[in-house]
């Protein structure tokens, strides 16, 4: 298989992973918003984050469509990794709100790492539009 084709497969896989990650994060954020009825300031920030997450999810769909691809229908490893991280942090923090804050912090940094990787692959492939979207 040609190097360009291998790089394209990695690019598509990375975009699909970022999309799946955004879908998972949106679900988690919605549950957090629902649970924060008594904390309007926190709920407002979570709602803002959810809007940003939805925008980023749409960007990933657009990048996939630009490459003639679609989001993966296969459950990604992202959910498994996020679940494992949340399980570990759950053991460290028994207060649900502090556990949520730690989980969100870890997830945000995992998200940053995923997009740094996507940008590196997109640059190597010469896909400036995906670099900008990431």
N, CA, C and O atoms as a printed pandas DataFrame, in Angstrom:
     atom_number atom_name residue_name chain_id  residue_number  x_coord  y_coord  z_coord
0              1         N          UNK        A               1    0.854   -1.178    0.000
1              2        CA          UNK        A               1    0.000    0.000    0.000
2              3         C          UNK        A               1    0.900    1.243    0.000
3              4         O          UNK        A               1    1.903    1.292    0.712
4              5         N          UNK        A               2    0.538    2.220   -0.788
5              6        CA          UNK        A               2    1.335    3.443   -0.914
6              7         C          UNK        A               2    1.292    4.241    0.380
7              8         O          UNK        A               2    0.310    4.214    1.121
8              9         N          UNK        A               3    2.384    4.949    0.626
9             10        CA          UNK        A               3    2.501    5.765    1.841
10            11         C          UNK        A               3    1.352    6.778    1.944
11            12         O          UNK        A               3    0.826    7.007    3.033
12            13         N          UNK        A               4    0.965    7.378    0.822
13            14        CA          UNK        A               4   -0.123    8.352    0.818
14            15         C          UNK        A               4   -1.437    7.710    1.260
15            16         O          UNK        A               4   -2.215    8.328    1.988
16            17         N          UNK        A               5   -1.683    6.497    0.831
17            18        CA          UNK        A               5   -2.912    5.788    1.203
18            19         C          UNK        A               5   -2.901    5.431    2.691
19            20         O          UNK        A               5   -3.930    5.526    3.361
20            21         N          UNK        A               6   -1.762    5.029    3.196
21            22        CA          UNK        A               6   -1.638    4.721    4.630
22            23         C          UNK        A               6   -1.898    5.969    5.459
23            24         O          UNK        A               6   -2.619    5.925    6.456
24            25         N          UNK        A               7   -1.307    7.078    5.040
25            26        CA          UNK        A               7   -1.493    8.341    5.751
26            27         C          UNK        A               7   -2.964    8.774    5.695
27            28         O          UNK        A               7   -3.499    9.279    6.682
28            29         N          UNK        A               8   -3.611    8.579    4.549
29            30        CA          UNK        A               8   -5.028    8.927    4.421
30            31         C          UNK        A               8   -5.864    8.089    5.379
31            32         O          UNK        A               8   -6.764    8.617    6.032
32            33         N          UNK        A               9   -5.584    6.805    5.474
33            34        CA          UNK        A               9   -6.318    5.943    6.407
34            35         C          UNK        A               9   -6.148    6.421    7.847
35            36         O          UNK        A               9   -7.102    6.436    8.625
36            37         N          UNK        A              10   -4.926    6.808    8.187
37            38        CA          UNK        A              10   -4.681    7.319    9.546
38            39         C          UNK        A              10   -5.442    8.616    9.779
39            40         O          UNK        A              10   -5.991    8.834   10.859
40            41         N          UNK        A              11   -5.474    9.475    8.766
41            42        CA          UNK        A              11   -6.196   10.742    8.875
42            43         C          UNK        A              11   -7.685   10.493    9.098
43            44         O          UNK        A              11   -8.282   11.061   10.013
44            45         N          UNK        A              12   -8.279    9.652    8.269
45            46        CA          UNK        A              12   -9.713    9.364    8.394
46            47         C          UNK        A              12  -10.004    8.728    9.755
47            48         O          UNK        A              12  -10.969    9.101   10.421
48            49         N          UNK        A              13   -9.181    7.784   10.160
49            50        CA          UNK        A              13   -9.371    7.142   11.467
50            51         C          UNK        A              13   -9.276    8.134   12.607
51            52         O          UNK        A              13  -10.034    8.046   13.573
52            53         N          UNK        A              14   -8.356    9.073   12.505
53            54        CA          UNK        A              14   -8.189   10.077   13.555
54            55         C          UNK        A              14   -9.381   11.032   13.599
55            56         O          UNK        A              14   -9.852   11.388   14.679
56            57         N          UNK        A              15   -9.869   11.445   12.433
57            58        CA          UNK        A              15  -11.054   12.311   12.398
58            59         C          UNK        A              15  -12.253   11.558   12.977
59            60         O          UNK        A              15  -13.024   12.121   13.753
60            61         N          UNK        A              16  -12.409   10.294   12.602
61            62        CA          UNK        A              16  -13.518    9.503   13.141
62            63         C          UNK        A              16  -13.403    9.350   14.652
63            64         O          UNK        A              16  -14.410    9.399   15.358
64            65         N          UNK        A              17  -12.194    9.166   15.150
65            66        CA          UNK        A              17  -12.001    9.046   16.599
66            67         C          UNK        A              17  -12.354   10.348   17.308
67            68         O          UNK        A              17  -12.991   10.336   18.361
68            69         N          UNK        A              18  -11.940   11.465   16.730
69            70        CA          UNK        A              18  -12.271   12.768   17.331
70            71         C          UNK        A              18  -13.783   12.985   17.309
71            72         O          UNK        A              18  -14.348   13.513   18.267
72            73         N          UNK        A              19  -14.430   12.585   16.236
73            74        CA          UNK        A              19  -15.886   12.707   16.167
74            75         C          UNK        A              19  -16.535   11.863   17.259
75            76         O          UNK        A              19  -17.405   12.346   17.983
76            77         N          UNK        A              20  -16.117   10.608   17.380
77            78        CA          UNK        A              20  -16.687    9.725   18.401
78            79         C          UNK        A              20  -16.455   10.281   19.805
79            80         O          UNK        A              20  -17.318   10.177   20.676
80            81         N          UNK        A              21  -15.283   10.869   20.009
81            82        CA          UNK        A              21  -14.966   11.473   21.298
82            83         C          UNK        A              21  -15.927   12.620   21.590
83            84         O          UNK        A              21  -16.424   12.742   22.710
84            85         N          UNK        A              22  -16.191   13.458   20.594
85            86        CA          UNK        A              22  -17.102   14.590   20.785
86            87         C          UNK        A              22  -18.522   14.116   21.081
87            88         O          UNK        A              22  -19.217   14.718   21.899
88            89         N          UNK        A              23  -18.956   13.051   20.426
89            90        CA          UNK        A              23  -20.283   12.490   20.693
90            91         C          UNK        A              23  -20.368   12.031   22.143
91            92         O          UNK        A              23  -21.341   12.320   22.840
92            93         N          UNK        A              24  -19.341   11.315   22.591
93            94        CA          UNK        A              24  -19.305   10.817   23.974
94            95         C          UNK        A              24  -19.278   11.978   24.971
95            96         O          UNK        A              24  -19.998   11.958   25.969
96            97         N          UNK        A              25  -18.456   12.976   24.703
97            98        CA          UNK        A              25  -18.359   14.125   25.605
98            99         C          UNK        A              25  -19.692   14.859   25.675
99           100         O          UNK        A              25  -20.098   15.291   26.754
100          101         N          UNK        A              26  -20.375   15.007   24.550
101          102        CA          UNK        A              26  -21.676   15.681   24.543
102          103         C          UNK        A              26  -22.675   14.953   25.435
103          104         O          UNK        A              26  -23.450   15.587   26.150
104          105         N          UNK        A              27  -22.657   13.634   25.392
105          106        CA          UNK        A              27  -23.566   12.857   26.237
106          107         C          UNK        A              27  -23.248   13.069   27.719
107          108         O          UNK        A              27  -24.154   13.226   28.538
108          109         N          UNK        A              28  -21.971   13.071   28.051
109          110        CA          UNK        A              28  -21.555   13.277   29.439
110          111         C          UNK        A              28  -21.940   14.685   29.897
111          112         O          UNK        A              28  -22.467   14.867   30.994
112          113         N          UNK        A              29  -21.675   15.672   29.050
113          114        CA          UNK        A              29  -22.011   17.054   29.408
114          115         C          UNK        A              29  -23.512   17.226   29.633
115          116         O          UNK        A              29  -23.924   17.926   30.557
116          117         N          UNK        A              30  -24.324   16.594   28.796
117          118        CA          UNK        A              30  -25.774   16.716   28.973
118          119         C          UNK        A              30  -26.208   16.133   30.314
119          120         O          UNK        A              30  -27.066   16.701   30.990
120          121         N          UNK        A              31  -25.622   15.010   30.699
121          122        CA          UNK        A              31  -25.949   14.425   32.011
122          123         C          UNK        A              31  -25.511   15.362   33.137
123          124         O          UNK        A              31  -26.214   15.506   34.137
124          125         N          UNK        A              32  -24.349   15.996   32.972
125          126        CA          UNK        A              32  -23.872   16.926   33.993
126          127         C          UNK        A              32  -24.779   18.151   34.080
127          128         O          UNK        A              32  -25.074   18.627   35.176
128          129         N          UNK        A              33  -25.219   18.660   32.944
129          130        CA          UNK        A              33  -26.130   19.808   32.934
130          131         C          UNK        A              33  -27.409   19.461   33.684
131          132         O          UNK        A              33  -27.898   20.245   34.498
132          133         N          UNK        A              34  -27.940   18.289   33.405
133          134        CA          UNK        A              34  -29.164   17.846   34.070
134          135         C          UNK        A              34  -28.973   17.716   35.576
135          136         O          UNK        A              34  -29.897   17.976   36.347
136          137         N          UNK        A              35  -27.780   17.316   35.994
137          138        CA          UNK        A              35  -27.503   17.103   37.419
138          139         C          UNK        A              35  -27.182   18.397   38.167
139          140         O          UNK        A              35  -27.142   18.397   39.398
140          141         N          UNK        A              36  -26.957   19.483   37.461
141          142        CA          UNK        A              36  -26.541   20.734   38.105
142          143         C          UNK        A              36  -27.666   21.765   38.182
143          144         O          UNK        A              36  -27.418   22.967   38.088
144          145         N          UNK        A              37  -28.883   21.301   38.352
145          146        CA          UNK        A              37  -30.031   22.206   38.429
146          147         C          UNK        A              37  -29.878   23.233   39.553
147          148         O          UNK        A              37  -30.371   24.356   39.444
148          149         N          UNK        A              38  -29.207   22.852   40.614
149          150        CA          UNK        A              38  -29.056   23.749   41.766
150          151         C          UNK        A              38  -27.808   24.625   41.673
151          152         O          UNK        A              38  -27.516   25.377   42.602
152          153         N          UNK        A              39  -27.082   24.541   40.586
153          154        CA          UNK        A              39  -25.846   25.322   40.397
154          155         C          UNK        A              39  -25.903   26.043   39.036
155          156         O          UNK        A              39  -25.250   25.605   38.088
156          157         N          UNK        A              40  -26.662   27.125   38.927
157          158        CA          UNK        A              40  -26.859   27.760   37.621
158          159         C          UNK        A              40  -25.566   28.257   36.958
159          160         O          UNK        A              40  -25.466   28.225   35.732
160          161         N          UNK        A              41  -24.598   28.705   37.719
161          162        CA          UNK        A              41  -23.339   29.182   37.127
162          163         C          UNK        A              41  -22.581   28.019   36.480
163          164         O          UNK        A              41  -22.081   28.137   35.361
164          165         N          UNK        A              42  -22.504   26.910   37.190
165          166        CA          UNK        A              42  -21.834   25.725   36.649
166          167         C          UNK        A              42  -22.627   25.183   35.466
167          168         O          UNK        A              42  -22.057   24.817   34.439
168          169         N          UNK        A              43  -23.926   25.136   35.620
169          170        CA          UNK        A              43  -24.779   24.647   34.547
170          171         C          UNK        A              43  -24.608   25.509   33.286
171          172         O          UNK        A              43  -24.592   24.982   32.174
172          173         N          UNK        A              44  -24.484   26.814   33.457
173          174        CA          UNK        A              44  -24.283   27.707   32.321
174          175         C          UNK        A              44  -22.979   27.426   31.602
175          176         O          UNK        A              44  -22.939   27.416   30.371
176          177         N          UNK        A              45  -21.920   27.200   32.347
177          178        CA          UNK        A              45  -20.620   26.893   31.726
178          179         C          UNK        A              45  -20.655   25.549   31.020
179          180         O          UNK        A              45  -20.094   25.396   29.935
180          181         N          UNK        A              46  -21.313   24.581   31.633
181          182        CA          UNK        A              46  -21.448   23.267   30.988
182          183         C          UNK        A              46  -22.262   23.372   29.700
183          184         O          UNK        A              46  -21.953   22.702   28.714
184          185         N          UNK        A              47  -23.295   24.205   29.703
185          186        CA          UNK        A              47  -24.114   24.414   28.509
186          187         C          UNK        A              47  -23.274   25.054   27.404
187          188         O          UNK        A              47  -23.397   24.688   26.235
188          189         N          UNK        A              48  -22.427   26.004   27.776
189          190        CA          UNK        A              48  -21.525   26.632   26.806
190          191         C          UNK        A              48  -20.556   25.587   26.239
191          192         O          UNK        A              48  -20.310   25.545   25.034
192          193         N          UNK        A              49  -20.017   24.755   27.113
193          194        CA          UNK        A              49  -19.091   23.705   26.672
194          195         C          UNK        A              49  -19.797   22.723   25.733
195          196         O          UNK        A              49  -19.209   22.275   24.749
196          197         N          UNK        A              50  -21.047   22.392   26.033
197          198        CA          UNK        A              50  -21.811   21.502   25.166
198          199         C          UNK        A              50  -21.984   22.113   23.774
199          200         O          UNK        A              50  -21.869   21.408   22.771
200          201         N          UNK        A              51  -22.257   23.405   23.707
201          202        CA          UNK        A              51  -22.398   24.073   22.403
202          203         C          UNK        A              51  -21.085   24.014   21.625
203          204         O          UNK        A              51  -21.086   23.776   20.417
204          205         N          UNK        A              52  -19.962   24.232   22.319
205          206        CA          UNK        A              52  -18.641   24.148   21.683
206          207         C          UNK        A              52  -18.362   22.723   21.200
207          208         O          UNK        A              52  -17.797   22.521   20.125
208          209         N          UNK        A              53  -18.759   21.757   21.993
209          210        CA          UNK        A              53  -18.563   20.346   21.645
210          211         C          UNK        A              53  -19.370   19.986   20.403
211          212         O          UNK        A              53  -18.872   19.300   19.511
212          213         N          UNK        A              54  -20.600   20.443   20.347
213          214        CA          UNK        A              54  -21.448   20.178   19.178
214          215         C          UNK        A              54  -20.868   20.825   17.927
215          216         O          UNK        A              54  -20.904   20.229   16.851
216          217         N          UNK        A              55  -20.339   22.024   18.053
217          218        CA          UNK        A              55  -19.704   22.691   16.922
218          219         C          UNK        A              55  -18.503   21.888   16.430
219          220         O          UNK        A              55  -18.319   21.713   15.226
220          221         N          UNK        A              56  -17.699   21.407   17.350
221          222        CA          UNK        A              56  -16.522   20.622   16.973
222          223         C          UNK        A              56  -16.930   19.286   16.357
223          224         O          UNK        A              56  -16.284   18.818   15.419
224          225         N          UNK        A              57  -17.982   18.674   16.868
225          226        CA          UNK        A              57  -18.493   17.427   16.284
226          227         C          UNK        A              57  -18.903   17.673   14.834
227          228         O          UNK        A              57  -18.590   16.873   13.953
228          229         N          UNK        A              58  -19.599   18.769   14.592
229          230        CA          UNK        A              58  -20.025   19.109   13.224
230          231         C          UNK        A              58  -18.819   19.354   12.317
231          232         O          UNK        A              58  -18.826   18.962   11.150
232          233         N          UNK        A              59  -17.792   19.997   12.853
233          234        CA          UNK        A              59  -16.572   20.211   12.060
234          235         C          UNK        A              59  -15.949   18.887   11.637
235          236         O          UNK        A              59  -15.479   18.748   10.508
236          237         N          UNK        A              60  -15.946   17.921   12.541
237          238        CA          UNK        A              60  -15.367   16.623   12.200
238          239         C          UNK        A              60  -16.210   15.915   11.134
239          240         O          UNK        A              60  -15.662   15.259   10.249
240          241         N          UNK        A              61  -17.526   16.043   11.213
241          242        CA          UNK        A              61  -18.390   15.470   10.177
242          243         C          UNK        A              61  -18.082   16.127    8.837
243          244         O          UNK        A              61  -17.983   15.444    7.817
244          245         N          UNK        A              62  -17.930   17.445    8.833
245          246        CA          UNK        A              62  -17.612   18.165    7.595
246          247         C          UNK        A              62  -16.281   17.706    7.004
247          248         O          UNK        A              62  -16.160   17.559    5.788
248          249         N          UNK        A              63  -15.291   17.483    7.851
249          250        CA          UNK        A              63  -13.993   17.028    7.349
250          251         C          UNK        A              63  -14.099   15.624    6.786
251          252         O          UNK        A              63  -13.490   15.318    5.760
252          253         N          UNK        A              64  -14.864   14.769    7.445
253          254        CA          UNK        A              64  -15.066   13.424    6.906
254          255         C          UNK        A              64  -15.771   13.490    5.553
255          256         O          UNK        A              64  -15.374   12.810    4.606
256          257         N          UNK        A              65  -16.809   14.304    5.466
257          258        CA          UNK        A              65  -17.538   14.438    4.201
258          259         C          UNK        A              65  -16.633   14.975    3.103
259          260         O          UNK        A              65  -16.752   14.564    1.949
260          261         N          UNK        A              66  -15.724   15.894    3.447
261          262        CA          UNK        A              66  -14.796   16.441    2.458
262          263         C          UNK        A              66  -13.890   15.354    1.878
263          264         O          UNK        A              66  -13.395   15.476    0.758
264          265         N          UNK        A              67  -13.683   14.299    2.649
265          266        CA          UNK        A              67  -12.862   13.171    2.205
266          267         C          UNK        A              67  -13.714   12.014    1.679
267          268         O          UNK        A              67  -13.203   10.928    1.406
268          269         N          UNK        A              68  -15.024   12.262    1.541
269          270        CA          UNK        A              68  -15.906   11.214    1.038
270          271         C          UNK        A              68  -16.159   10.109    2.047
271          272         O          UNK        A              68  -16.459    8.975    1.674
272          273         N          UNK        A              69  -16.041   10.434    3.294
273          274        CA          UNK        A              69  -16.203    9.447    4.367
274          275         C          UNK        A              69  -17.328    9.886    5.300
275          276         O          UNK        A              69  -17.894   10.968    5.142
276          277         N          UNK        A              70  -17.643    9.037    6.267
277          278        CA          UNK        A              70  -18.683    9.310    7.253
278          279         C          UNK        A              70  -18.178    8.928    8.637
279          280         O          UNK        A              70  -17.195    8.199    8.766
280          281         N          UNK        A              71  -18.854    9.420    9.670
281          282        CA          UNK        A              71  -18.481    8.990   11.021
282          283         C          UNK        A              71  -18.563    7.476   11.137
283          284         O          UNK        A              71  -19.392    6.831   10.495
284          285         N          UNK        A              72  -17.698    6.930   11.956
285          286        CA          UNK        A              72  -17.674    5.485   12.170
286          287         C          UNK        A              72  -18.907    5.059   12.950
287          288         O          UNK        A              72  -19.336    5.740   13.881
288          289         N          UNK        A              73  -19.465    3.930   12.561
289          290        CA          UNK        A              73  -20.597    3.379   13.304
290          291         C          UNK        A              73  -20.122    2.375   14.348
291          292         O          UNK        A              73  -20.914    1.872   15.145
292          293         N          UNK        A              74  -18.839    2.094   14.333
293          294        CA          UNK        A              74  -18.263    1.155   15.296
294          295         C          UNK        A              74  -17.920    1.923   16.569
295          296         O          UNK        A              74  -17.342    3.009   16.513
296          297         N          UNK        A              75  -18.277    1.359   17.697
297          298        CA          UNK        A              75  -17.954    1.978   18.974
298          299         C          UNK        A              75  -16.443    2.119   19.091
299          300         O          UNK        A              75  -15.703    1.161   18.866
300          301         N          UNK        A              76  -15.996    3.304   19.441
301          302        CA          UNK        A              76  -14.559    3.555   19.467
302          303         C          UNK        A              76  -13.930    3.201   20.794
303          304         O          UNK        A              76  -14.608    2.978   21.797
304          305         N          UNK        A              77  -12.626    3.157   20.767
305          306        CA          UNK        A              77  -11.863    2.911   21.991
306          307         C          UNK        A              77  -11.944    4.106   22.922
307          308         O          UNK        A              77  -11.645    3.987   24.110
308          309         N          UNK        A              78  -12.350    5.267   22.394
309          310        CA          UNK        A              78  -12.445    6.474   23.213
310          311         C          UNK        A              78  -13.333    6.231   24.421
311          312         O          UNK        A              78  -12.967    6.578   25.544
312          313         N          UNK        A              79  -14.489    5.640   24.199
313          314        CA          UNK        A              79  -15.414    5.387   25.303
314          315         C          UNK        A              79  -14.796    4.472   26.334
315          316         O          UNK        A              79  -14.972    4.684   27.534
316          317         N          UNK        A              80  -14.088    3.476   25.897
317          318        CA          UNK        A              80  -13.450    2.537   26.804
318          319         C          UNK        A              80  -12.392    3.238   27.641
319          320         O          UNK        A              80  -12.316    3.045   28.854
320          321         N          UNK        A              81  -11.578    4.055   26.983
321          322        CA          UNK        A              81  -10.521    4.780   27.700
322          323         C          UNK        A              81  -11.137    5.769   28.671
323          324         O          UNK        A              81  -10.719    5.849   29.826
324          325         N          UNK        A              82  -12.134    6.528   28.209
325          326        CA          UNK        A              82  -12.767    7.502   29.093
326          327         C          UNK        A              82  -13.412    6.811   30.287
327          328         O          UNK        A              82  -13.336    7.308   31.411
328          329         N          UNK        A              83  -14.043    5.671   30.048
329          330        CA          UNK        A              83  -14.660    4.932   31.141
330          331         C          UNK        A              83  -13.627    4.449   32.148
331          332         O          UNK        A              83  -13.867    4.493   33.355
332          333         N          UNK        A              84  -12.489    3.990   31.662
333          334        CA          UNK        A              84  -11.426    3.524   32.561
334          335         C          UNK        A              84  -10.871    4.674   33.390
335          336         O          UNK        A              84  -10.649    4.529   34.592
336          337         N          UNK        A              85  -10.648    5.810   32.749
337          338        CA          UNK        A              85  -10.134    6.989   33.470
338          339         C          UNK        A              85  -11.127    7.408   34.536
339          340         O          UNK        A              85  -10.745    7.686   35.673
340          341         N          UNK        A              86  -12.401    7.454   34.173
341          342        CA          UNK        A              86  -13.421    7.866   35.139
342          343         C          UNK        A              86  -13.538    6.866   36.278
343          344         O          UNK        A              86  -13.826    7.248   37.412
344          345         N          UNK        A              87  -13.317    5.596   35.989
345          346        CA          UNK        A              87  -13.348    4.598   37.047
346          347         C          UNK        A              87  -12.227    4.801   38.048
347          348         O          UNK        A              87  -12.435    4.674   39.255
348          349         N          UNK        A              88  -11.040    5.116   37.550
349          350        CA          UNK        A              88   -9.892    5.364   38.435
350          351         C          UNK        A              88  -10.113    6.621   39.252
351          352         O          UNK        A              88   -9.889    6.619   40.462
352          353         N          UNK        A              89  -10.553    7.703   38.606
353          354        CA          UNK        A              89  -10.761    8.945   39.350
354          355         C          UNK        A              89  -11.911    8.786   40.334
355          356         O          UNK        A              89  -11.936    9.448   41.371
356          357         N          UNK        A              90  -12.859    7.917   40.019
357          358        CA          UNK        A              90  -13.960    7.664   40.943
358          359         C          UNK        A              90  -13.486    7.047   42.244
359          360         O          UNK        A              90  -14.067    7.293   43.301
360          361         N          UNK        A              91  -12.432    6.245   42.171
361          362        CA          UNK        A              91  -11.888    5.637   43.382
362          363         C          UNK        A              91  -11.167    6.678   44.240
363          364         O          UNK        A              91  -11.082    6.533   45.460
364          365         N          UNK        A              92  -10.650    7.728   43.595
365          366        CA          UNK        A              92   -9.882    8.732   44.312
366          367         C          UNK        A              92  -10.756    9.800   44.963
367          368         O          UNK        A              92  -10.358   10.408   45.957
368          369         N          UNK        A              93  -11.925   10.023   44.415
369          370        CA          UNK        A              93  -12.797   11.094   44.900
370          371         C          UNK        A              93  -14.198   10.540   45.118
371          372         O          UNK        A              93  -14.849   10.086   44.177
372          373         N          UNK        A              94  -14.655   10.582   46.363
373          374        CA          UNK        A              94  -15.973   10.038   46.655
374          375         C          UNK        A              94  -17.073   11.075   46.497
375          376         O          UNK        A              94  -18.232   10.708   46.301
376          377         N          UNK        A              95  -16.743   12.368   46.578
377          378        CA          UNK        A              95  -17.731   13.414   46.370
378          379         C          UNK        A              95  -18.054   13.496   44.882
379          380         O          UNK        A              95  -17.149   13.686   44.069
380          381         N          UNK        A              96  -19.325   13.357   44.510
381          382        CA          UNK        A              96  -19.678   13.311   43.081
382          383         C          UNK        A              96  -19.249   14.557   42.304
383          384         O          UNK        A              96  -18.836   14.446   41.150
384          385         N          UNK        A              97  -19.339   15.718   42.904
385          386        CA          UNK        A              97  -18.981   16.931   42.160
386          387         C          UNK        A              97  -17.476   17.064   41.988
387          388         O          UNK        A              97  -17.017   17.507   40.935
388          389         N          UNK        A              98  -16.710   16.693   42.987
389          390        CA          UNK        A              98  -15.253   16.756   42.802
390          391         C          UNK        A              98  -14.809   15.687   41.809
391          392         O          UNK        A              98  -13.883   15.910   41.029
392          393         N          UNK        A              99  -15.456   14.540   41.833
393          394        CA          UNK        A              99  -15.150   13.488   40.860
394          395         C          UNK        A              99  -15.457   13.980   39.442
395          396         O          UNK        A              99  -14.680   13.737   38.519
396          397         N          UNK        A             100  -16.573   14.662   39.272
397          398        CA          UNK        A             100  -16.953   15.209   37.971
398          399         C          UNK        A             100  -15.918   16.213   37.488
399          400         O          UNK        A             100  -15.546   16.212   36.315
400          401         N          UNK        A             101  -15.453   17.067   38.386
401          402        CA          UNK        A             101  -14.454   18.071   38.000
402          403         C          UNK        A             101  -13.152   17.402   37.566
403          404         O          UNK        A             101  -12.548   17.814   36.575
404          405         N          UNK        A             102  -12.722   16.395   38.280
405          406        CA          UNK        A             102  -11.500   15.679   37.909
406          407         C          UNK        A             102  -11.696   14.957   36.569
407          408         O          UNK        A             102  -10.825   15.003   35.700
408          409         N          UNK        A             103  -12.828   14.299   36.412
409          410        CA          UNK        A             103  -13.115   13.610   35.149
410          411         C          UNK        A             103  -13.101   14.589   33.974
411          412         O          UNK        A             103  -12.542   14.295   32.917
412          413         N          UNK        A             104  -13.716   15.744   34.170
413          414        CA          UNK        A             104  -13.755   16.748   33.104
414          415         C          UNK        A             104  -12.365   17.259   32.772
415          416         O          UNK        A             104  -12.044   17.471   31.603
416          417         N          UNK        A             105  -11.543   17.456   33.780
417          418        CA          UNK        A             105  -10.172   17.925   33.574
418          419         C          UNK        A             105   -9.372   16.893   32.770
419          420         O          UNK        A             105   -8.678   17.244   31.816
420          421         N          UNK        A             106   -9.474   15.642   33.155
421          422        CA          UNK        A             106   -8.763   14.568   32.459
422          423         C          UNK        A             106   -9.271   14.444   31.021
423          424         O          UNK        A             106   -8.480   14.312   30.087
424          425         N          UNK        A             107  -10.574   14.488   30.853
425          426        CA          UNK        A             107  -11.174   14.374   29.519
426          427         C          UNK        A             107  -10.727   15.520   28.624
427          428         O          UNK        A             107  -10.417   15.306   27.452
428          429         N          UNK        A             108  -10.690   16.725   29.159
429          430        CA          UNK        A             108  -10.270   17.888   28.363
430          431         C          UNK        A             108   -8.838   17.714   27.863
431          432         O          UNK        A             108   -8.539   18.051   26.717
432          433         N          UNK        A             109   -7.968   17.203   28.692
433          434        CA          UNK        A             109   -6.578   16.999   28.271
434          435         C          UNK        A             109   -6.439   15.821   27.304
435          436         O          UNK        A             109   -5.572   15.832   26.431
436          437         N          UNK        A             110   -7.273   14.830   27.457
437          438        CA          UNK        A             110   -7.308   13.724   26.500
438          439         C          UNK        A             110   -7.780   14.252   25.140
439          440         O          UNK        A             110   -7.274   13.841   24.097
440          441         N          UNK        A             111   -8.739   15.151   25.166
441          442        CA          UNK        A             111   -9.253   15.767   23.948
442          443         C          UNK        A             111   -8.156   16.599   23.259
443          444         O          UNK        A             111   -7.997   16.535   22.040
444          445         N          UNK        A             112   -7.424   17.358   24.032
445          446        CA          UNK        A             112   -6.321   18.150   23.477
446          447         C          UNK        A             112   -5.311   17.234   22.793
447          448         O          UNK        A             112   -4.863   17.514   21.681
448          449         N          UNK        A             113   -4.960   16.156   23.451
449          450        CA          UNK        A             113   -3.992   15.217   22.867
450          451         C          UNK        A             113   -4.515   14.626   21.560
451          452         O          UNK        A             113   -3.756   14.477   20.602
452          453         N          UNK        A             114   -5.789   14.293   21.512
453          454        CA          UNK        A             114   -6.373   13.717   20.296
454          455         C          UNK        A             114   -6.305   14.714   19.140
455          456         O          UNK        A             114   -6.026   14.329   18.005
456          457         N          UNK        A             115   -6.555   15.980   19.422
457          458        CA          UNK        A             115   -6.517   16.988   18.358
458          459         C          UNK        A             115   -5.090   17.357   17.954
459          460         O          UNK        A             115   -4.849   17.687   16.793
460          461         N          UNK        A             116   -4.162   17.307   18.871
461          462        CA          UNK        A             116   -2.753   17.520   18.508
462          463         C          UNK        A             116   -2.315   16.421   17.539
463          464         O          UNK        A             116   -1.651   16.696   16.539
464          465         N          UNK        A             117   -2.688   15.186   17.839
465          466        CA          UNK        A             117   -2.369   14.067   16.952
466          467         C          UNK        A             117   -3.044   14.253   15.591
467          468         O          UNK        A             117   -2.409   14.068   14.553
468          469         N          UNK        A             118   -4.325   14.618   15.596
469          470        CA          UNK        A             118   -5.037   14.840   14.339
470          471         C          UNK        A             118   -4.350   15.924   13.513
471          472         O          UNK        A             118   -4.183   15.761   12.304
472          473         N          UNK        A             119   -3.955   17.011   14.137
473          474        CA          UNK        A             119   -3.284   18.090   13.403
474          475         C          UNK        A             119   -1.966   17.614   12.799
475          476         O          UNK        A             119   -1.637   17.980   11.671
476          477         N          UNK        A             120   -1.218   16.810   13.528
477          478        CA          UNK        A             120    0.060   16.299   13.009
478          479         C          UNK        A             120   -0.170   15.411   11.788
479          480         O          UNK        A             120    0.547   15.523   10.794
480          481         N          UNK        A             121   -1.157   14.540   11.860
481          482        CA          UNK        A             121   -1.459   13.666   10.730
482          483         C          UNK        A             121   -1.957   14.490    9.549
483          484         O          UNK        A             121   -1.542   14.265    8.412
484          485         N          UNK        A             122   -2.847   15.448    9.817
485          486        CA          UNK        A             122   -3.388   16.285    8.737
486          487         C          UNK        A             122   -2.285   17.098    8.063
487          488         O          UNK        A             122   -2.285   17.256    6.842
488          489         N          UNK        A             123   -1.351   17.610    8.852
489          490        CA          UNK        A             123   -0.213   18.353    8.269
490          491         C          UNK        A             123    0.619   17.444    7.370
491          492         O          UNK        A             123    0.994   17.824    6.260
492          493         N          UNK        A             124    0.899   16.252    7.857
493          494        CA          UNK        A             124    1.700   15.305    7.072
494          495         C          UNK        A             124    0.988   14.931    5.773
495          496         O          UNK        A             124    1.636   14.696    4.753
496          497         N          UNK        A             125   -0.330   14.878    5.809
497          498        CA          UNK        A             125   -1.113   14.537    4.618
498          499         C          UNK        A             125   -1.315   15.757    3.709
499          500         O          UNK        A             125   -1.668   15.606    2.540
500          501         N          UNK        A             126   -1.094   16.961    4.242
501          502        CA          UNK        A             126   -1.296   18.191    3.484
502          503         C          UNK        A             126   -2.729   18.683    3.508
503          504         O          UNK        A             126   -3.174   19.366    2.586
504          505         N          UNK        A             127   -3.448   18.338    4.559
505          506        CA          UNK        A             127   -4.860   18.714    4.696
506          507         C          UNK        A             127   -4.984   19.911    5.647
507          508         O          UNK        A             127   -5.282   19.756    6.831
508          509         N          UNK        A             128   -4.751   21.088    5.105
509          510        CA          UNK        A             128   -4.793   22.306    5.929
510          511         C          UNK        A             128   -6.170   22.590    6.484
511          512         O          UNK        A             128   -6.287   23.147    7.575
512          513         N          UNK        A             129   -7.219   22.222    5.764
513          514        CA          UNK        A             129   -8.576   22.458    6.247
514          515         C          UNK        A             129   -8.850   21.662    7.529
515          516         O          UNK        A             129   -9.512   22.159    8.440
516          517         N          UNK        A             130   -8.341   20.436    7.595
517          518        CA          UNK        A             130   -8.525   19.644    8.817
518          519         C          UNK        A             130   -7.659   20.197    9.943
519          520         O          UNK        A             130   -8.072   20.178   11.103
520          521         N          UNK        A             131   -6.475   20.685    9.621
521          522        CA          UNK        A             131   -5.650   21.320   10.654
522          523         C          UNK        A             131   -6.430   22.485   11.273
523          524         O          UNK        A             131   -6.482   22.621   12.496
524          525         N          UNK        A             132   -7.031   23.320   10.429
525          526        CA          UNK        A             132   -7.798   24.460   10.942
526          527         C          UNK        A             132   -9.019   24.010   11.731
527          528         O          UNK        A             132   -9.346   24.604   12.759
528          529         N          UNK        A             133   -9.693   22.969   11.264
529          530        CA          UNK        A             133  -10.883   22.461   11.962
530          531         C          UNK        A             133  -10.518   21.884   13.323
531          532         O          UNK        A             133  -11.290   21.993   14.276
532          533         N          UNK        A             134   -9.353   21.277   13.412
533          534        CA          UNK        A             134   -8.909   20.673   14.675
534          535         C          UNK        A             134   -8.528   21.754   15.673
535          536         O          UNK        A             134   -8.128   21.445   16.796
